[in-house]
């Protein structure tokens, strides 16, 4: 199981909206200022598709996560389940 905790800030809404459309992802409403994105096996995001600036992209995981980072570069984020 993967969980990503994303700050409830307008700047991160493209990430939240994208996750809502991903098959297998469940987005839970904010609790204590953080959205929670859950998935069983993996989550993939593309920075350019989301329209996020590099500084926001680099802080996308600042709220914490469970899982393993398989790729996190200038344009791609892929988190996979540890099991």
mmCIF file of the N, C-alpha and C atoms, coordinates in Angstrom:
data_MODEL
# 
_entry.id   MODEL 
# 
loop_
_atom_site.group_PDB 
_atom_site.id 
_atom_site.type_symbol 
_atom_site.label_atom_id 
_atom_site.label_alt_id 
_atom_site.label_comp_id 
_atom_site.label_asym_id 
_atom_site.label_entity_id 
_atom_site.label_seq_id 
_atom_site.pdbx_PDB_ins_code 
_atom_site.Cartn_x 
_atom_site.Cartn_y 
_atom_site.Cartn_z 
_atom_site.occupancy 
_atom_site.B_iso_or_equiv 
_atom_site.pdbx_formal_charge 
_atom_site.auth_seq_id 
_atom_site.auth_comp_id 
_atom_site.auth_asym_id 
_atom_site.auth_atom_id 
_atom_site.pdbx_PDB_model_num 
ATOM 1   N N  . UNK A 1 1  ? 0.843   -1.184 0.000   1.00 0.00 ? 1  UNK A N  1 
ATOM 2   C CA . UNK A 1 1  ? 0.000   0.000  0.000   1.00 0.00 ? 1  UNK A CA 1 
ATOM 3   C C  . UNK A 1 1  ? 0.881   1.237  0.000   1.00 0.00 ? 1  UNK A C  1 
ATOM 4   N N  . UNK A 1 2  ? 0.465   2.203  -0.779  1.00 0.00 ? 2  UNK A N  1 
ATOM 5   C CA . UNK A 1 2  ? 1.169   3.477  -0.890  1.00 0.00 ? 2  UNK A CA 1 
ATOM 6   C C  . UNK A 1 2  ? 0.242   4.576  -0.402  1.00 0.00 ? 2  UNK A C  1 
ATOM 7   N N  . UNK A 1 3  ? 0.800   5.515  0.336   1.00 0.00 ? 3  UNK A N  1 
ATOM 8   C CA . UNK A 1 3  ? 0.068   6.717  0.723   1.00 0.00 ? 3  UNK A CA 1 
ATOM 9   C C  . UNK A 1 3  ? 0.983   7.912  0.531   1.00 0.00 ? 3  UNK A C  1 
ATOM 10  N N  . UNK A 1 4  ? 0.429   8.972  -0.037  1.00 0.00 ? 4  UNK A N  1 
ATOM 11  C CA . UNK A 1 4  ? 1.153   10.230 -0.175  1.00 0.00 ? 4  UNK A CA 1 
ATOM 12  C C  . UNK A 1 4  ? 0.308   11.296 0.519   1.00 0.00 ? 4  UNK A C  1 
ATOM 13  N N  . UNK A 1 5  ? 0.942   12.080 1.361   1.00 0.00 ? 5  UNK A N  1 
ATOM 14  C CA . UNK A 1 5  ? 0.265   13.145 2.085   1.00 0.00 ? 5  UNK A CA 1 
ATOM 15  C C  . UNK A 1 5  ? 0.663   14.468 1.450   1.00 0.00 ? 5  UNK A C  1 
ATOM 16  N N  . UNK A 1 6  ? -0.344  15.170 0.925   1.00 0.00 ? 6  UNK A N  1 
ATOM 17  C CA . UNK A 1 6  ? -0.102  16.399 0.150   1.00 0.00 ? 6  UNK A CA 1 
ATOM 18  C C  . UNK A 1 6  ? -0.744  17.577 0.879   1.00 0.00 ? 6  UNK A C  1 
ATOM 19  N N  . UNK A 1 7  ? 0.043   18.620 1.075   1.00 0.00 ? 7  UNK A N  1 
ATOM 20  C CA . UNK A 1 7  ? -0.450  19.819 1.763   1.00 0.00 ? 7  UNK A CA 1 
ATOM 21  C C  . UNK A 1 7  ? -1.697  20.371 1.068   1.00 0.00 ? 7  UNK A C  1 
ATOM 22  N N  . UNK A 1 8  ? -2.653  20.777 1.880   1.00 0.00 ? 8  UNK A N  1 
ATOM 23  C CA . UNK A 1 8  ? -3.900  21.343 1.359   1.00 0.00 ? 8  UNK A CA 1 
ATOM 24  C C  . UNK A 1 8  ? -3.691  22.805 0.983   1.00 0.00 ? 8  UNK A C  1 
ATOM 25  N N  . UNK A 1 9  ? -2.929  22.994 -0.093  1.00 0.00 ? 9  UNK A N  1 
ATOM 26  C CA . UNK A 1 9  ? -2.643  24.315 -0.631  1.00 0.00 ? 9  UNK A CA 1 
ATOM 27  C C  . UNK A 1 9  ? -3.079  24.354 -2.087  1.00 0.00 ? 9  UNK A C  1 
ATOM 28  N N  . UNK A 1 10 ? -3.625  25.471 -2.499  1.00 0.00 ? 10 UNK A N  1 
ATOM 29  C CA . UNK A 1 10 ? -4.124  25.622 -3.861  1.00 0.00 ? 10 UNK A CA 1 
ATOM 30  C C  . UNK A 1 10 ? -3.075  25.226 -4.906  1.00 0.00 ? 10 UNK A C  1 
ATOM 31  N N  . UNK A 1 11 ? -1.813  25.519 -4.616  1.00 0.00 ? 11 UNK A N  1 
ATOM 32  C CA . UNK A 1 11 ? -0.748  25.221 -5.570  1.00 0.00 ? 11 UNK A CA 1 
ATOM 33  C C  . UNK A 1 11 ? -0.615  23.727 -5.864  1.00 0.00 ? 11 UNK A C  1 
ATOM 34  N N  . UNK A 1 12 ? -1.026  22.871 -4.916  1.00 0.00 ? 12 UNK A N  1 
ATOM 35  C CA . UNK A 1 12 ? -0.921  21.425 -5.103  1.00 0.00 ? 12 UNK A CA 1 
ATOM 36  C C  . UNK A 1 12 ? -2.211  20.792 -5.641  1.00 0.00 ? 12 UNK A C  1 
ATOM 37  N N  . UNK A 1 13 ? -3.245  21.579 -5.873  1.00 0.00 ? 13 UNK A N  1 
ATOM 38  C CA . UNK A 1 13 ? -4.502  21.017 -6.358  1.00 0.00 ? 13 UNK A CA 1 
ATOM 39  C C  . UNK A 1 13 ? -4.373  20.254 -7.678  1.00 0.00 ? 13 UNK A C  1 
ATOM 40  N N  . UNK A 1 14 ? -3.503  20.671 -8.602  1.00 0.00 ? 14 UNK A N  1 
ATOM 41  C CA . UNK A 1 14 ? -3.357  19.856 -9.820  1.00 0.00 ? 14 UNK A CA 1 
ATOM 42  C C  . UNK A 1 14 ? -2.923  18.421 -9.517  1.00 0.00 ? 14 UNK A C  1 
ATOM 43  N N  . UNK A 1 15 ? -2.099  18.245 -8.511  1.00 0.00 ? 15 UNK A N  1 
ATOM 44  C CA . UNK A 1 15 ? -1.668  16.904 -8.103  1.00 0.00 ? 15 UNK A CA 1 
ATOM 45  C C  . UNK A 1 15 ? -2.849  16.102 -7.553  1.00 0.00 ? 15 UNK A C  1 
ATOM 46  N N  . UNK A 1 16 ? -3.659  16.732 -6.728  1.00 0.00 ? 16 UNK A N  1 
ATOM 47  C CA . UNK A 1 16 ? -4.833  16.077 -6.140  1.00 0.00 ? 16 UNK A CA 1 
ATOM 48  C C  . UNK A 1 16 ? -5.837  15.719 -7.229  1.00 0.00 ? 16 UNK A C  1 
ATOM 49  N N  . UNK A 1 17 ? -6.126  16.667 -8.113  1.00 0.00 ? 17 UNK A N  1 
ATOM 50  C CA . UNK A 1 17 ? -7.099  16.414 -9.179  1.00 0.00 ? 17 UNK A CA 1 
ATOM 51  C C  . UNK A 1 17 ? -6.632  15.309 -10.121 1.00 0.00 ? 17 UNK A C  1 
ATOM 52  N N  . UNK A 1 18 ? -5.347  15.267 -10.400 1.00 0.00 ? 18 UNK A N  1 
ATOM 53  C CA . UNK A 1 18 ? -4.796  14.209 -11.247 1.00 0.00 ? 18 UNK A CA 1 
ATOM 54  C C  . UNK A 1 18 ? -4.941  12.852 -10.570 1.00 0.00 ? 18 UNK A C  1 
ATOM 55  N N  . UNK A 1 19 ? -4.648  12.786 -9.276  1.00 0.00 ? 19 UNK A N  1 
ATOM 56  C CA . UNK A 1 19 ? -4.752  11.525 -8.534  1.00 0.00 ? 19 UNK A CA 1 
ATOM 57  C C  . UNK A 1 19 ? -6.184  11.001 -8.530  1.00 0.00 ? 19 UNK A C  1 
ATOM 58  N N  . UNK A 1 20 ? -7.154  11.897 -8.469  1.00 0.00 ? 20 UNK A N  1 
ATOM 59  C CA . UNK A 1 20 ? -8.562  11.479 -8.477  1.00 0.00 ? 20 UNK A CA 1 
ATOM 60  C C  . UNK A 1 20 ? -8.923  10.746 -9.767  1.00 0.00 ? 20 UNK A C  1 
ATOM 61  N N  . UNK A 1 21 ? -8.208  11.034 -10.849 1.00 0.00 ? 21 UNK A N  1 
ATOM 62  C CA . UNK A 1 21 ? -8.493  10.424 -12.143 1.00 0.00 ? 21 UNK A CA 1 
ATOM 63  C C  . UNK A 1 21 ? -7.668  9.166  -12.423 1.00 0.00 ? 21 UNK A C  1 
ATOM 64  N N  . UNK A 1 22 ? -6.682  8.892  -11.579 1.00 0.00 ? 22 UNK A N  1 
ATOM 65  C CA . UNK A 1 22 ? -5.828  7.717  -11.803 1.00 0.00 ? 22 UNK A CA 1 
ATOM 66  C C  . UNK A 1 22 ? -6.538  6.442  -11.378 1.00 0.00 ? 22 UNK A C  1 
ATOM 67  N N  . UNK A 1 23 ? -6.530  5.422  -12.235 1.00 0.00 ? 23 UNK A N  1 
ATOM 68  C CA . UNK A 1 23 ? -7.137  4.150  -11.846 1.00 0.00 ? 23 UNK A CA 1 
ATOM 69  C C  . UNK A 1 23 ? -6.420  3.566  -10.631 1.00 0.00 ? 23 UNK A C  1 
ATOM 70  N N  . UNK A 1 24 ? -7.189  3.097  -9.689  1.00 0.00 ? 24 UNK A N  1 
ATOM 71  C CA . UNK A 1 24 ? -6.610  2.467  -8.507  1.00 0.00 ? 24 UNK A CA 1 
ATOM 72  C C  . UNK A 1 24 ? -6.229  3.427  -7.401  1.00 0.00 ? 24 UNK A C  1 
ATOM 73  N N  . UNK A 1 25 ? -6.387  4.724  -7.622  1.00 0.00 ? 25 UNK A N  1 
ATOM 74  C CA . UNK A 1 25 ? -6.060  5.724  -6.588  1.00 0.00 ? 25 UNK A CA 1 
ATOM 75  C C  . UNK A 1 25 ? -7.333  6.146  -5.857  1.00 0.00 ? 25 UNK A C  1 
ATOM 76  N N  . UNK A 1 26 ? -7.172  6.344  -4.565  1.00 0.00 ? 26 UNK A N  1 
ATOM 77  C CA . UNK A 1 26 ? -8.246  6.876  -3.742  1.00 0.00 ? 26 UNK A CA 1 
ATOM 78  C C  . UNK A 1 26 ? -7.708  8.133  -3.071  1.00 0.00 ? 26 UNK A C  1 
ATOM 79  N N  . UNK A 1 27 ? -8.425  9.231  -3.215  1.00 0.00 ? 27 UNK A N  1 
ATOM 80  C CA . UNK A 1 27 ? -8.025  10.492 -2.600  1.00 0.00 ? 27 UNK A CA 1 
ATOM 81  C C  . UNK A 1 27 ? -8.973  10.773 -1.443  1.00 0.00 ? 27 UNK A C  1 
ATOM 82  N N  . UNK A 1 28 ? -8.393  10.943 -0.273  1.00 0.00 ? 28 UNK A N  1 
ATOM 83  C CA . UNK A 1 28 ? -9.195  11.214 0.923   1.00 0.00 ? 28 UNK A CA 1 
ATOM 84  C C  . UNK A 1 28 ? -9.107  12.693 1.270   1.00 0.00 ? 28 UNK A C  1 
ATOM 85  N N  . UNK A 1 29 ? -10.226 13.244 1.723   1.00 0.00 ? 29 UNK A N  1 
ATOM 86  C CA . UNK A 1 29 ? -10.303 14.657 2.068   1.00 0.00 ? 29 UNK A CA 1 
ATOM 87  C C  . UNK A 1 29 ? -9.253  15.037 3.102   1.00 0.00 ? 29 UNK A C  1 
ATOM 88  N N  . UNK A 1 30 ? -8.882  16.312 3.122   1.00 0.00 ? 30 UNK A N  1 
ATOM 89  C CA . UNK A 1 30 ? -7.829  16.749 4.038   1.00 0.00 ? 30 UNK A CA 1 
ATOM 90  C C  . UNK A 1 30 ? -8.157  16.511 5.509   1.00 0.00 ? 30 UNK A C  1 
ATOM 91  N N  . UNK A 1 31 ? -7.136  16.072 6.228   1.00 0.00 ? 31 UNK A N  1 
ATOM 92  C CA . UNK A 1 31 ? -7.181  15.936 7.684   1.00 0.00 ? 31 UNK A CA 1 
ATOM 93  C C  . UNK A 1 31 ? -5.947  16.655 8.207   1.00 0.00 ? 31 UNK A C  1 
ATOM 94  N N  . UNK A 1 32 ? -6.163  17.596 9.114   1.00 0.00 ? 32 UNK A N  1 
ATOM 95  C CA . UNK A 1 32 ? -5.071  18.388 9.687   1.00 0.00 ? 32 UNK A CA 1 
ATOM 96  C C  . UNK A 1 32 ? -4.183  19.011 8.609   1.00 0.00 ? 32 UNK A C  1 
ATOM 97  N N  . UNK A 1 33 ? -4.820  19.451 7.510   1.00 0.00 ? 33 UNK A N  1 
ATOM 98  C CA . UNK A 1 33 ? -4.112  20.189 6.479   1.00 0.00 ? 33 UNK A CA 1 
ATOM 99  C C  . UNK A 1 33 ? -3.436  19.376 5.396   1.00 0.00 ? 33 UNK A C  1 
ATOM 100 N N  . UNK A 1 34 ? -3.716  18.048 5.348   1.00 0.00 ? 34 UNK A N  1 
ATOM 101 C CA . UNK A 1 34 ? -3.086  17.205 4.331   1.00 0.00 ? 34 UNK A CA 1 
ATOM 102 C C  . UNK A 1 34 ? -4.090  16.278 3.661   1.00 0.00 ? 34 UNK A C  1 
ATOM 103 N N  . UNK A 1 35 ? -4.077  16.286 2.326   1.00 0.00 ? 35 UNK A N  1 
ATOM 104 C CA . UNK A 1 35 ? -4.813  15.308 1.547   1.00 0.00 ? 35 UNK A CA 1 
ATOM 105 C C  . UNK A 1 35 ? -4.052  13.994 1.641   1.00 0.00 ? 35 UNK A C  1 
ATOM 106 N N  . UNK A 1 36 ? -4.751  12.896 1.451   1.00 0.00 ? 36 UNK A N  1 
ATOM 107 C CA . UNK A 1 36 ? -4.096  11.580 1.430   1.00 0.00 ? 36 UNK A CA 1 
ATOM 108 C C  . UNK A 1 36 ? -4.462  10.876 0.130   1.00 0.00 ? 36 UNK A C  1 
ATOM 109 N N  . UNK A 1 37 ? -3.428  10.465 -0.607  1.00 0.00 ? 37 UNK A N  1 
ATOM 110 C CA . UNK A 1 37 ? -3.602  9.723  -1.852  1.00 0.00 ? 37 UNK A CA 1 
ATOM 111 C C  . UNK A 1 37 ? -3.143  8.296  -1.584  1.00 0.00 ? 37 UNK A C  1 
ATOM 112 N N  . UNK A 1 38 ? -4.029  7.334  -1.781  1.00 0.00 ? 38 UNK A N  1 
ATOM 113 C CA . UNK A 1 38 ? -3.717  5.920  -1.547  1.00 0.00 ? 38 UNK A CA 1 
ATOM 114 C C  . UNK A 1 38 ? -3.774  5.131  -2.842  1.00 0.00 ? 38 UNK A C  1 
ATOM 115 N N  . UNK A 1 39 ? -2.907  4.136  -2.955  1.00 0.00 ? 39 UNK A N  1 
ATOM 116 C CA . UNK A 1 39 ? -2.925  3.199  -4.081  1.00 0.00 ? 39 UNK A CA 1 
ATOM 117 C C  . UNK A 1 39 ? -2.316  1.887  -3.610  1.00 0.00 ? 39 UNK A C  1 
ATOM 118 N N  . UNK A 1 40 ? -2.679  0.803  -4.258  1.00 0.00 ? 40 UNK A N  1 
ATOM 119 C CA . UNK A 1 40 ? -2.171  -0.515 -3.868  1.00 0.00 ? 40 UNK A CA 1 
ATOM 120 C C  . UNK A 1 40 ? -0.737  -0.760 -4.317  1.00 0.00 ? 40 UNK A C  1 
ATOM 121 N N  . UNK A 1 41 ? -0.440  -0.499 -5.594  1.00 0.00 ? 41 UNK A N  1 
ATOM 122 C CA . UNK A 1 41 ? 0.857   -0.917 -6.138  1.00 0.00 ? 41 UNK A CA 1 
ATOM 123 C C  . UNK A 1 41 ? 1.785   0.220  -6.536  1.00 0.00 ? 41 UNK A C  1 
ATOM 124 N N  . UNK A 1 42 ? 1.262   1.212  -7.249  1.00 0.00 ? 42 UNK A N  1 
ATOM 125 C CA . UNK A 1 42 ? 2.130   2.316  -7.660  1.00 0.00 ? 42 UNK A CA 1 
ATOM 126 C C  . UNK A 1 42 ? 1.327   3.552  -8.011  1.00 0.00 ? 42 UNK A C  1 
ATOM 127 N N  . UNK A 1 43 ? 2.012   4.682  -7.956  1.00 0.00 ? 43 UNK A N  1 
ATOM 128 C CA . UNK A 1 43 ? 1.438   5.971  -8.333  1.00 0.00 ? 43 UNK A CA 1 
ATOM 129 C C  . UNK A 1 43 ? 2.466   6.668  -9.216  1.00 0.00 ? 43 UNK A C  1 
ATOM 130 N N  . UNK A 1 44 ? 1.999   7.217  -10.338 1.00 0.00 ? 44 UNK A N  1 
ATOM 131 C CA . UNK A 1 44 ? 2.867   7.940  -11.274 1.00 0.00 ? 44 UNK A CA 1 
ATOM 132 C C  . UNK A 1 44 ? 2.302   9.327  -11.539 1.00 0.00 ? 44 UNK A C  1 
ATOM 133 N N  . UNK A 1 45 ? 3.179   10.313 -11.528 1.00 0.00 ? 45 UNK A N  1 
ATOM 134 C CA . UNK A 1 45 ? 2.798   11.671 -11.889 1.00 0.00 ? 45 UNK A CA 1 
ATOM 135 C C  . UNK A 1 45 ? 3.837   12.248 -12.836 1.00 0.00 ? 45 UNK A C  1 
ATOM 136 N N  . UNK A 1 46 ? 3.387   13.132 -13.725 1.00 0.00 ? 46 UNK A N  1 
ATOM 137 C CA . UNK A 1 46 ? 4.258   13.836 -14.654 1.00 0.00 ? 46 UNK A CA 1 
ATOM 138 C C  . UNK A 1 46 ? 4.141   15.338 -14.379 1.00 0.00 ? 46 UNK A C  1 
ATOM 139 N N  . UNK A 1 47 ? 5.243   15.962 -14.035 1.00 0.00 ? 47 UNK A N  1 
ATOM 140 C CA . UNK A 1 47 ? 5.238   17.368 -13.647 1.00 0.00 ? 47 UNK A CA 1 
ATOM 141 C C  . UNK A 1 47 ? 4.688   18.275 -14.748 1.00 0.00 ? 47 UNK A C  1 
ATOM 142 N N  . UNK A 1 48 ? 5.116   18.060 -15.972 1.00 0.00 ? 48 UNK A N  1 
ATOM 143 C CA . UNK A 1 48 ? 4.684   18.933 -17.068 1.00 0.00 ? 48 UNK A CA 1 
ATOM 144 C C  . UNK A 1 48 ? 3.185   18.815 -17.318 1.00 0.00 ? 48 UNK A C  1 
ATOM 145 N N  . UNK A 1 49 ? 2.657   17.603 -17.227 1.00 0.00 ? 49 UNK A N  1 
ATOM 146 C CA . UNK A 1 49 ? 1.216   17.402 -17.396 1.00 0.00 ? 49 UNK A CA 1 
ATOM 147 C C  . UNK A 1 49 ? 0.439   18.132 -16.312 1.00 0.00 ? 49 UNK A C  1 
ATOM 148 N N  . UNK A 1 50 ? 0.979   18.123 -15.089 1.00 0.00 ? 50 UNK A N  1 
ATOM 149 C CA . UNK A 1 50 ? 0.314   18.788 -13.975 1.00 0.00 ? 50 UNK A CA 1 
ATOM 150 C C  . UNK A 1 50 ? 0.471   20.301 -14.027 1.00 0.00 ? 50 UNK A C  1 
ATOM 151 N N  . UNK A 1 51 ? 1.467   20.774 -14.753 1.00 0.00 ? 51 UNK A N  1 
ATOM 152 C CA . UNK A 1 51 ? 1.706   22.208 -14.835 1.00 0.00 ? 51 UNK A CA 1 
ATOM 153 C C  . UNK A 1 51 ? 2.343   22.792 -13.585 1.00 0.00 ? 51 UNK A C  1 
ATOM 154 N N  . UNK A 1 52 ? 3.046   21.952 -12.801 1.00 0.00 ? 52 UNK A N  1 
ATOM 155 C CA . UNK A 1 52 ? 3.690   22.434 -11.581 1.00 0.00 ? 52 UNK A CA 1 
ATOM 156 C C  . UNK A 1 52 ? 5.071   22.994 -11.888 1.00 0.00 ? 52 UNK A C  1 
ATOM 157 N N  . UNK A 1 53 ? 5.409   24.072 -11.218 1.00 0.00 ? 53 UNK A N  1 
ATOM 158 C CA . UNK A 1 53 ? 6.762   24.614 -11.327 1.00 0.00 ? 53 UNK A CA 1 
ATOM 159 C C  . UNK A 1 53 ? 7.710   23.695 -10.562 1.00 0.00 ? 53 UNK A C  1 
ATOM 160 N N  . UNK A 1 54 ? 8.984   23.775 -10.905 1.00 0.00 ? 54 UNK A N  1 
ATOM 161 C CA . UNK A 1 54 ? 9.974   22.866 -10.326 1.00 0.00 ? 54 UNK A CA 1 
ATOM 162 C C  . UNK A 1 54 ? 10.019  22.951 -8.804  1.00 0.00 ? 54 UNK A C  1 
ATOM 163 N N  . UNK A 1 55 ? 9.952   24.155 -8.244  1.00 0.00 ? 55 UNK A N  1 
ATOM 164 C CA . UNK A 1 55 ? 10.019  24.300 -6.786  1.00 0.00 ? 55 UNK A CA 1 
ATOM 165 C C  . UNK A 1 55 ? 8.863   23.561 -6.093  1.00 0.00 ? 55 UNK A C  1 
ATOM 166 N N  . UNK A 1 56 ? 7.650   23.676 -6.635  1.00 0.00 ? 56 UNK A N  1 
ATOM 167 C CA . UNK A 1 56 ? 6.513   22.947 -6.067  1.00 0.00 ? 56 UNK A CA 1 
ATOM 168 C C  . UNK A 1 56 ? 6.691   21.449 -6.241  1.00 0.00 ? 56 UNK A C  1 
ATOM 169 N N  . UNK A 1 57 ? 7.128   21.046 -7.418  1.00 0.00 ? 57 UNK A N  1 
ATOM 170 C CA . UNK A 1 57 ? 7.365   19.638 -7.708  1.00 0.00 ? 57 UNK A CA 1 
ATOM 171 C C  . UNK A 1 57 ? 8.339   19.033 -6.700  1.00 0.00 ? 57 UNK A C  1 
ATOM 172 N N  . UNK A 1 58 ? 9.403   19.766 -6.419  1.00 0.00 ? 58 UNK A N  1 
ATOM 173 C CA . UNK A 1 58 ? 10.416  19.261 -5.495  1.00 0.00 ? 58 UNK A CA 1 
ATOM 174 C C  . UNK A 1 58 ? 9.918   19.162 -4.063  1.00 0.00 ? 58 UNK A C  1 
ATOM 175 N N  . UNK A 1 59 ? 8.836   19.835 -3.743  1.00 0.00 ? 59 UNK A N  1 
ATOM 176 C CA . UNK A 1 59 ? 8.290   19.760 -2.385  1.00 0.00 ? 59 UNK A CA 1 
ATOM 177 C C  . UNK A 1 59 ? 7.004   18.935 -2.323  1.00 0.00 ? 59 UNK A C  1 
ATOM 178 N N  . UNK A 1 60 ? 6.679   18.240 -3.393  1.00 0.00 ? 60 UNK A N  1 
ATOM 179 C CA . UNK A 1 60 ? 5.431   17.475 -3.454  1.00 0.00 ? 60 UNK A CA 1 
ATOM 180 C C  . UNK A 1 60 ? 5.343   16.398 -2.375  1.00 0.00 ? 60 UNK A C  1 
ATOM 181 N N  . UNK A 1 61 ? 6.466   15.852 -1.936  1.00 0.00 ? 61 UNK A N  1 
ATOM 182 C CA . UNK A 1 61 ? 6.457   14.788 -0.927  1.00 0.00 ? 61 UNK A CA 1 
ATOM 183 C C  . UNK A 1 61 ? 6.770   15.299 0.479   1.00 0.00 ? 61 UNK A C  1 
ATOM 184 N N  . UNK A 1 62 ? 6.768   16.610 0.662   1.00 0.00 ? 62 UNK A N  1 
ATOM 185 C CA . UNK A 1 62 ? 7.121   17.187 1.959   1.00 0.00 ? 62 UNK A CA 1 
ATOM 186 C C  . UNK A 1 62 ? 6.181   16.763 3.082   1.00 0.00 ? 62 UNK A C  1 
ATOM 187 N N  . UNK A 1 63 ? 4.955   16.385 2.748   1.00 0.00 ? 63 UNK A N  1 
ATOM 188 C CA . UNK A 1 63 ? 3.997   15.942 3.762   1.00 0.00 ? 63 UNK A CA 1 
ATOM 189 C C  . UNK A 1 63 ? 4.226   14.512 4.217   1.00 0.00 ? 63 UNK A C  1 
ATOM 190 N N  . UNK A 1 64 ? 5.077   13.804 3.510   1.00 0.00 ? 64 UNK A N  1 
ATOM 191 C CA . UNK A 1 64 ? 5.396   12.419 3.853   1.00 0.00 ? 64 UNK A CA 1 
ATOM 192 C C  . UNK A 1 64 ? 4.718   11.436 2.919   1.00 0.00 ? 64 UNK A C  1 
ATOM 193 N N  . UNK A 1 65 ? 5.180   10.200 2.972   1.00 0.00 ? 65 UNK A N  1 
ATOM 194 C CA . UNK A 1 65 ? 4.619   9.133  2.149   1.00 0.00 ? 65 UNK A CA 1 
ATOM 195 C C  . UNK A 1 65 ? 5.021   7.786  2.707   1.00 0.00 ? 65 UNK A C  1 
ATOM 196 N N  . UNK A 1 66 ? 4.277   6.756  2.293   1.00 0.00 ? 66 UNK A N  1 
ATOM 197 C CA . UNK A 1 66 ? 4.685   5.382  2.554   1.00 0.00 ? 66 UNK A CA 1 
ATOM 198 C C  . UNK A 1 66 ? 4.878   4.723  1.201   1.00 0.00 ? 66 UNK A C  1 
ATOM 199 N N  . UNK A 1 67 ? 5.819   3.845  1.108   1.00 0.00 ? 67 UNK A N  1 
ATOM 200 C CA . UNK A 1 67 ? 6.161   3.219  -0.154  1.00 0.00 ? 67 UNK A CA 1 
ATOM 201 C C  . UNK A 1 67 ? 7.625   3.471  -0.446  1.00 0.00 ? 67 UNK A C  1 
ATOM 202 N N  . UNK A 1 68 ? 8.026   3.193  -1.669  1.00 0.00 ? 68 UNK A N  1 
ATOM 203 C CA . UNK A 1 68 ? 9.414   3.359  -2.073  1.00 0.00 ? 68 UNK A CA 1 
ATOM 204 C C  . UNK A 1 68 ? 9.470   4.216  -3.330  1.00 0.00 ? 68 UNK A C  1 
ATOM 205 N N  . UNK A 1 69 ? 10.350  5.180  -3.350  1.00 0.00 ? 69 UNK A N  1 
ATOM 206 C CA . UNK A 1 69 ? 10.523  6.011  -4.536  1.00 0.00 ? 69 UNK A CA 1 
ATOM 207 C C  . UNK A 1 69 ? 11.270  5.202  -5.586  1.00 0.00 ? 69 UNK A C  1 
ATOM 208 N N  . UNK A 1 70 ? 10.615  4.951  -6.710  1.00 0.00 ? 70 UNK A N  1 
ATOM 209 C CA . UNK A 1 70 ? 11.249  4.246  -7.817  1.00 0.00 ? 70 UNK A CA 1 
ATOM 210 C C  . UNK A 1 70 ? 11.860  5.248  -8.798  1.00 0.00 ? 70 UNK A C  1 
ATOM 211 N N  . UNK A 1 71 ? 11.252  6.428  -8.873  1.00 0.00 ? 71 UNK A N  1 
ATOM 212 C CA . UNK A 1 71 ? 11.783  7.490  -9.737  1.00 0.00 ? 71 UNK A CA 1 
ATOM 213 C C  . UNK A 1 71 ? 11.267  8.830  -9.230  1.00 0.00 ? 71 UNK A C  1 
ATOM 214 N N  . UNK A 1 72 ? 12.173  9.769  -9.114  1.00 0.00 ? 72 UNK A N  1 
ATOM 215 C CA . UNK A 1 72 ? 11.791  11.134 -8.742  1.00 0.00 ? 72 UNK A CA 1 
ATOM 216 C C  . UNK A 1 72 ? 12.834  12.056 -9.348  1.00 0.00 ? 72 UNK A C  1 
ATOM 217 N N  . UNK A 1 73 ? 12.531  12.533 -10.531 1.00 0.00 ? 73 UNK A N  1 
ATOM 218 C CA . UNK A 1 73 ? 13.447  13.431 -11.209 1.00 0.00 ? 73 UNK A CA 1 
ATOM 219 C C  . UNK A 1 73 ? 12.711  14.722 -11.561 1.00 0.00 ? 73 UNK A C  1 
ATOM 220 N N  . UNK A 1 74 ? 13.282  15.483 -12.441 1.00 0.00 ? 74 UNK A N  1 
ATOM 221 C CA . UNK A 1 74 ? 12.715  16.790 -12.773 1.00 0.00 ? 74 UNK A CA 1 
ATOM 222 C C  . UNK A 1 74 ? 11.284  16.722 -13.298 1.00 0.00 ? 74 UNK A C  1 
ATOM 223 N N  . UNK A 1 75 ? 10.903  15.610 -13.925 1.00 0.00 ? 75 UNK A N  1 
ATOM 224 C CA . UNK A 1 75 ? 9.577   15.533 -14.542 1.00 0.00 ? 75 UNK A CA 1 
ATOM 225 C C  . UNK A 1 75 ? 8.729   14.335 -14.143 1.00 0.00 ? 75 UNK A C  1 
ATOM 226 N N  . UNK A 1 76 ? 9.304   13.326 -13.561 1.00 0.00 ? 76 UNK A N  1 
ATOM 227 C CA . UNK A 1 76 ? 8.555   12.105 -13.251 1.00 0.00 ? 76 UNK A CA 1 
ATOM 228 C C  . UNK A 1 76 ? 8.650   11.753 -11.768 1.00 0.00 ? 76 UNK A C  1 
ATOM 229 N N  . UNK A 1 77 ? 7.512   11.322 -11.221 1.00 0.00 ? 77 UNK A N  1 
ATOM 230 C CA . UNK A 1 77 ? 7.467   10.793 -9.865  1.00 0.00 ? 77 UNK A CA 1 
ATOM 231 C C  . UNK A 1 77 ? 6.766   9.437  -9.929  1.00 0.00 ? 77 UNK A C  1 
ATOM 232 N N  . UNK A 1 78 ? 7.445   8.416  -9.447  1.00 0.00 ? 78 UNK A N  1 
ATOM 233 C CA . UNK A 1 78 ? 6.864   7.084  -9.397  1.00 0.00 ? 78 UNK A CA 1 
ATOM 234 C C  . UNK A 1 78 ? 7.156   6.490  -8.031  1.00 0.00 ? 78 UNK A C  1 
ATOM 235 N N  . UNK A 1 79 ? 6.100   6.199  -7.288  1.00 0.00 ? 79 UNK A N  1 
ATOM 236 C CA . UNK A 1 79 ? 6.226   5.560  -5.979  1.00 0.00 ? 79 UNK A CA 1 
ATOM 237 C C  . UNK A 1 79 ? 5.569   4.192  -6.080  1.00 0.00 ? 79 UNK A C  1 
ATOM 238 N N  . UNK A 1 80 ? 6.269   3.188  -5.573  1.00 0.00 ? 80 UNK A N  1 
ATOM 239 C CA . UNK A 1 80 ? 5.775   1.811  -5.635  1.00 0.00 ? 80 UNK A CA 1 
ATOM 240 C C  . UNK A 1 80 ? 5.636   1.249  -4.221  1.00 0.00 ? 80 UNK A C  1 
ATOM 241 N N  . UNK A 1 81 ? 4.828   0.209  -4.120  1.00 0.00 ? 81 UNK A N  1 
ATOM 242 C CA . UNK A 1 81 ? 4.635   -0.467 -2.842  1.00 0.00 ? 81 UNK A CA 1 
ATOM 243 C C  . UNK A 1 81 ? 5.924   -1.165 -2.429  1.00 0.00 ? 81 UNK A C  1 
ATOM 244 N N  . UNK A 1 82 ? 6.203   -1.202 -1.158  1.00 0.00 ? 82 UNK A N  1 
ATOM 245 C CA . UNK A 1 82 ? 7.410   -1.873 -0.664  1.00 0.00 ? 82 UNK A CA 1 
ATOM 246 C C  . UNK A 1 82 ? 7.246   -3.382 -0.631  1.00 0.00 ? 82 UNK A C  1 
ATOM 247 N N  . UNK A 1 83 ? 6.033   -3.876 -0.717  1.00 0.00 ? 83 UNK A N  1 
ATOM 248 C CA . UNK A 1 83 ? 5.844   -5.328 -0.670  1.00 0.00 ? 83 UNK A CA 1 
ATOM 249 C C  . UNK A 1 83 ? 5.504   -5.899 -2.026  1.00 0.00 ? 83 UNK A C  1 
# 
